[in-house]
Amino acid sequence: MRQITDAHVAEPGLAVVEVAAADDETALAVQELLAARCAIAPVDRTTREPGEPGVRLRCFLDLRQDPDW
């Protein structure tokens, strides 16, 4: 995964969430739950890190905005 930069958390209300899950479906379900609560920059796939169990997902949240329904 790319490194988290200052721009990702430059202001109050911005956050980066990393999810570790057993499978793609679980990680994407967590992202969907977050999207129901706040504006996010969603991803469409997970990543696998060699030597680590499960999958990873990173999404960027903006708590200052309502979710885009």
Long-range contacts (C-beta under 8 A, 24 or more apart in sequence): 1-47, 1-56, 1-58, 8-60, 11-64, 13-62, 13-63, 13-64, 14-60, 14-61, 14-62, 14-63, 14-64, 15-60, 15-61, 15-63, 16-58, 16-59, 16-60, 16-61, 17-58, 17-59, 17-60, 17-61, 18-56, 18-57, 18-58, 19-56, 19-57, 19-58, 19-59, 20-54, 20-55, 20-56, 21-46, 21-54, 21-55, 21-57, 22-53, 22-54, 22-55, 23-54, 23-55, 24-55, 27-55, 27-56, 27-57, 28-57, 30-57, 31-57, 31-59, 34-59, 34-61, 35-67, 36-67, 37-67, 38-62, 38-63, 38-65, 38-66, 38-67, 39-63, 39-64, 39-65, 39-66, 39-67, 39-68, 40-67
